[in-house]
Amino acid sequence: MEWSVENNLVCPTTGTAFALTSGAENLKFILWYKGDYFLRTGSVISPEDSGVLANGKKRNIKILHVFPYSNALWASFHNRIDCPGNGVVTINHCARQQQCVFTLCPYGARTVTG
């Protein structure tokens, strides 16, 4: 089974991420996962017995939970998870990396130094 990532969020306090995915017959799920690979909009993932393939390559991704999709649940995650990169097309600098547990920003932002 393949899922296409339609949207994503990262949680800087837990080091986890959420991916809104769509599969066969437009069946949607929200994947809560952790790993050293960030699923971006447009990524295609395939769960396999040996792990998770993302865009055809095995990646270090651990799926923590799969939620059935609802607008209310996705909105709740979006409203409660505070990351400057969530919901924007690009982010170049982040003033909040001191509070972030990610070693490298999943969105590619650099730390703002003052």
CYANA upper distance limits for C-alpha pairs under 8 A (distance plus 0.5 A):
  1 MET  CA     23 GLY  CA      8.00
  1 MET  CA     24 ALA  CA      8.37
  1 MET  CA     46 SER  CA      6.42
  1 MET  CA     47 PRO  CA      7.57
  2 GLU  CA     23 GLY  CA      6.61
  2 GLU  CA     24 ALA  CA      8.24
  2 GLU  CA     44 VAL  CA      7.08
  2 GLU  CA     45 ILE  CA      6.15
  2 GLU  CA     46 SER  CA      5.19
  2 GLU  CA     47 PRO  CA      8.02
  3 TRP  CA     21 THR  CA      6.17
  3 TRP  CA     22 SER  CA      5.82
  3 TRP  CA     23 GLY  CA      5.04
  3 TRP  CA     24 ALA  CA      8.27
  3 TRP  CA     44 VAL  CA      6.15
  3 TRP  CA     45 ILE  CA      5.77
  3 TRP  CA     46 SER  CA      6.90
  4 SER  CA     21 THR  CA      5.79
  4 SER  CA     22 SER  CA      5.74
  4 SER  CA     23 GLY  CA      6.89
  4 SER  CA     41 THR  CA      8.40
  4 SER  CA     42 GLY  CA      6.69
  4 SER  CA     43 SER  CA      6.37
  4 SER  CA     44 VAL  CA      5.05
  4 SER  CA     45 ILE  CA      6.92
  5 VAL  CA     19 ALA  CA      6.71
  5 VAL  CA     20 LEU  CA      6.25
  5 VAL  CA     21 THR  CA      4.93
  5 VAL  CA     22 SER  CA      7.04
  5 VAL  CA     39 LEU  CA      7.67
  5 VAL  CA     40 ARG  CA      7.18
  5 VAL  CA     41 THR  CA      5.52
  5 VAL  CA     42 GLY  CA      5.79
  5 VAL  CA     43 SER  CA      5.81
  5 VAL  CA     44 VAL  CA      6.78
  5 VAL  CA     45 ILE  CA      8.18
  6 GLU  CA     19 ALA  CA      7.92
  6 GLU  CA     20 LEU  CA      6.01
  6 GLU  CA     21 THR  CA      6.09
  6 GLU  CA     22 SER  CA      7.42
  6 GLU  CA     41 THR  CA      5.57
  6 GLU  CA     42 GLY  CA      6.78
  7 ASN  CA     19 ALA  CA      6.38
  7 ASN  CA     20 LEU  CA      5.57
  7 ASN  CA     21 THR  CA      7.82
  7 ASN  CA     40 ARG  CA      7.69
  7 ASN  CA     41 THR  CA      5.69
  8 ASN  CA     17 ALA  CA      7.79
  8 ASN  CA     18 PHE  CA      6.07
  8 ASN  CA     19 ALA  CA      4.92
  8 ASN  CA     20 LEU  CA      6.52
  8 ASN  CA     39 LEU  CA      7.73
  8 ASN  CA     40 ARG  CA      6.98
  8 ASN  CA     41 THR  CA      7.13
  8 ASN  CA     86 ASN  CA      7.90
  9 LEU  CA     17 ALA  CA      6.14
  9 LEU  CA     18 PHE  CA      5.62
  9 LEU  CA     19 ALA  CA      7.06
  9 LEU  CA     78 HIS  CA      7.61
  9 LEU  CA     81 ILE  CA      8.34
  9 LEU  CA     86 ASN  CA      5.94
  9 LEU  CA     87 GLY  CA      8.16
 10 VAL  CA     15 GLY  CA      7.85
 10 VAL  CA     16 THR  CA      6.59
 10 VAL  CA     17 ALA  CA      4.68
 10 VAL  CA     18 PHE  CA      6.74
 10 VAL  CA     81 ILE  CA      7.99
 10 VAL  CA     83 CYS  CA      7.37
 10 VAL  CA     86 ASN  CA      7.30
 10 VAL  CA    106 PRO  CA      8.21
 11 CYS  CA     15 GLY  CA      6.29
 11 CYS  CA     16 THR  CA      5.97
 11 CYS  CA     17 ALA  CA      6.25
 11 CYS  CA     81 ILE  CA      6.27
 11 CYS  CA     82 ASP  CA      7.50
 11 CYS  CA     83 CYS  CA      7.15
 12 PRO  CA     16 THR  CA      7.81
 12 PRO  CA     81 ILE  CA      8.49
 12 PRO  CA     82 ASP  CA      7.94
 12 PRO  CA     83 CYS  CA      6.88
 12 PRO  CA     99 GLN  CA      7.76
 12 PRO  CA    100 CYS  CA      5.10
 12 PRO  CA    101 VAL  CA      6.24
 12 PRO  CA    102 PHE  CA      7.04
 13 THR  CA     99 GLN  CA      7.48
 13 THR  CA    100 CYS  CA      6.27
 13 THR  CA    101 VAL  CA      6.47
 14 THR  CA    101 VAL  CA      7.34
 15 GLY  CA     34 LYS  CA      7.43
 15 GLY  CA    100 CYS  CA      8.25
 15 GLY  CA    101 VAL  CA      6.15
 15 GLY  CA    102 PHE  CA      6.26
 16 THR  CA     32 TRP  CA      7.63
 16 THR  CA     33 TYR  CA      6.27
 16 THR  CA     34 LYS  CA      5.25
 16 THR  CA     35 GLY  CA      8.05
 17 ALA  CA     32 TRP  CA      6.31
 17 ALA  CA     33 TYR  CA      5.95
 17 ALA  CA     34 LYS  CA      6.78
 17 ALA  CA     38 PHE  CA      8.29
 18 PHE  CA     30 ILE  CA      6.97
 18 PHE  CA     31 LEU  CA      5.90
 18 PHE  CA     32 TRP  CA      5.06
 18 PHE  CA     33 TYR  CA      6.77
 19 ALA  CA     30 ILE  CA      6.06
 19 ALA  CA     31 LEU  CA      5.61
 19 ALA  CA     32 TRP  CA      7.21
 19 ALA  CA     39 LEU  CA      7.41
 20 LEU  CA     28 LYS  CA      7.62
 20 LEU  CA     29 PHE  CA      6.49
 20 LEU  CA     30 ILE  CA      5.09
 20 LEU  CA     31 LEU  CA      7.01
 20 LEU  CA     69 TYR  CA      8.14
 21 THR  CA     28 LYS  CA      6.00
 21 THR  CA     29 PHE  CA      5.81
 21 THR  CA     30 ILE  CA      6.59
 21 THR  CA     31 LEU  CA      7.78
 22 SER  CA     26 ASN  CA      5.98
 22 SER  CA     27 LEU  CA      6.05
 22 SER  CA     28 LYS  CA      4.92
 22 SER  CA     29 PHE  CA      7.04
 23 GLY  CA     27 LEU  CA      5.68
 23 GLY  CA     28 LYS  CA      6.79
 28 LYS  CA     68 PRO  CA      7.23
 28 LYS  CA     69 TYR  CA      5.91
 29 PHE  CA     66 VAL  CA      7.00
 29 PHE  CA     67 PHE  CA      6.16
 29 PHE  CA     68 PRO  CA      5.28
 29 PHE  CA     69 TYR  CA      5.15
 30 ILE  CA     66 VAL  CA      6.27
 30 ILE  CA     67 PHE  CA      5.50
 30 ILE  CA     68 PRO  CA      6.77
 30 ILE  CA     69 TYR  CA      6.15
 30 ILE  CA     74 TRP  CA      8.28
 31 LEU  CA     63 ILE  CA      7.23
 31 LEU  CA     64 LEU  CA      8.13
 31 LEU  CA     65 HIS  CA      6.62
 31 LEU  CA     66 VAL  CA      5.24
 31 LEU  CA     67 PHE  CA      6.92
 32 TRP  CA     63 ILE  CA      6.49
 32 TRP  CA     64 LEU  CA      5.95
 32 TRP  CA     65 HIS  CA      5.72
 32 TRP  CA     66 VAL  CA      6.77
 32 TRP  CA     67 PHE  CA      8.37
 33 TYR  CA     61 ILE  CA      7.13
 33 TYR  CA     62 LYS  CA      6.00
 33 TYR  CA     63 ILE  CA      4.81
 33 TYR  CA     64 LEU  CA      5.58
 33 TYR  CA     65 HIS  CA      7.56
 34 LYS  CA     61 ILE  CA      6.29
 34 LYS  CA     62 LYS  CA      5.77
 34 LYS  CA     63 ILE  CA      7.08
 34 LYS  CA     64 LEU  CA      7.62
 35 GLY  CA     60 ASN  CA      5.88
 35 GLY  CA     61 ILE  CA      4.89
 35 GLY  CA     62 LYS  CA      6.47
 36 ASP  CA     59 ARG  CA      8.42
 36 ASP  CA     60 ASN  CA      6.40
 36 ASP  CA     61 ILE  CA      7.31
 37 TYR  CA     59 ARG  CA      7.04
 37 TYR  CA     60 ASN  CA      6.89
 37 TYR  CA     61 ILE  CA      7.05
 38 PHE  CA    106 PRO  CA      6.62
 39 LEU  CA     43 SER  CA      6.54
 39 LEU  CA     54 ALA  CA      8.16
 43 SER  CA     54 ALA  CA      7.15
 43 SER  CA     55 ASN  CA      6.51
 44 VAL  CA     54 ALA  CA      6.18
 44 VAL  CA     55 ASN  CA      5.59
 44 VAL  CA     56 GLY  CA      8.28
 45 ILE  CA     52 VAL  CA      7.37
 45 ILE  CA     53 LEU  CA      5.96
 45 ILE  CA     54 ALA  CA      4.87
 45 ILE  CA     55 ASN  CA      6.65
 45 ILE  CA     56 GLY  CA      8.12
 46 SER  CA     52 VAL  CA      6.34
 46 SER  CA     53 LEU  CA      5.54
 46 SER  CA     54 ALA  CA      7.01
 46 SER  CA     56 GLY  CA      8.49
 47 PRO  CA     51 GLY  CA      6.69
 47 PRO  CA     52 VAL  CA      5.06
 47 PRO  CA     53 LEU  CA      6.75
 48 GLU  CA     52 VAL  CA      6.14
 48 GLU  CA     53 LEU  CA      7.53
 51 GLY  CA     58 LYS  CA      7.35
 51 GLY  CA     59 ARG  CA      8.02
 51 GLY  CA     60 ASN  CA      8.33
 51 GLY  CA     61 ILE  CA      8.03
 51 GLY  CA     62 LYS  CA      8.44
 52 VAL  CA     58 LYS  CA      6.28
 52 VAL  CA     59 ARG  CA      6.48
 52 VAL  CA     60 ASN  CA      7.89
 52 VAL  CA     61 ILE  CA      6.76
 52 VAL  CA     62 LYS  CA      8.28
 53 LEU  CA     57 LYS  CA      5.49
 53 LEU  CA     58 LYS  CA      4.80
 53 LEU  CA     59 ARG  CA      6.34
 54 ALA  CA     58 LYS  CA      6.83
 54 ALA  CA     59 ARG  CA      6.81
 69 TYR  CA     73 LEU  CA      7.53
 69 TYR  CA     74 TRP  CA      7.72
 70 SER  CA     74 TRP  CA      6.83
 71 ASN  CA     75 ALA  CA      6.52
 72 ALA  CA     76 SER  CA      6.56
 73 LEU  CA     77 PHE  CA      6.83
 74 TRP  CA     78 HIS  CA      6.61
 75 ALA  CA     79 ASN  CA      6.47
 76 SER  CA     80 ARG  CA      6.61
 77 PHE  CA     81 ILE  CA      6.39
 78 HIS  CA     82 ASP  CA      8.47
 78 HIS  CA     86 ASN  CA      8.27
 82 ASP  CA     86 ASN  CA      8.35
 84 PRO  CA     88 VAL  CA      8.34
 84 PRO  CA     91 ILE  CA      8.24
 84 PRO  CA     94 CYS  CA      7.60
 84 PRO  CA     96 ARG  CA      8.45
 85 GLY  CA     90 THR  CA      7.77
 85 GLY  CA     91 ILE  CA      6.47
 85 GLY  CA    107 TYR  CA      6.67
 90 THR  CA    107 TYR  CA      7.92
 91 ILE  CA    107 TYR  CA      7.29
 91 ILE  CA    108 GLY  CA      7.73
 91 ILE  CA    109 ALA  CA      6.15
 92 ASN  CA    108 GLY  CA      7.45
 92 ASN  CA    109 ALA  CA      5.08
 92 ASN  CA    110 ARG  CA      6.66
 93 HIS  CA    109 ALA  CA      5.26
 93 HIS  CA    110 ARG  CA      5.18
 93 HIS  CA    111 THR  CA      6.18
 93 HIS  CA    112 VAL  CA      6.22
 94 CYS  CA    109 ALA  CA      6.29
 94 CYS  CA    110 ARG  CA      6.43
 94 CYS  CA    111 THR  CA      5.66
 94 CYS  CA    112 VAL  CA      6.23
 95 ALA  CA    111 THR  CA      6.53
 95 ALA  CA    112 VAL  CA      5.64
 95 ALA  CA    113 THR  CA      8.36
 96 ARG  CA    100 CYS  CA      7.23
 96 ARG  CA    111 THR  CA      8.23
 97 GLN  CA    101 VAL  CA      8.40
 97 GLN  CA    111 THR  CA      6.66
102 PHE  CA    106 PRO  CA      8.15
104 LEU  CA    108 GLY  CA      7.73
105 CYS  CA    109 ALA  CA      6.20
105 CYS  CA    110 ARG  CA      7.94
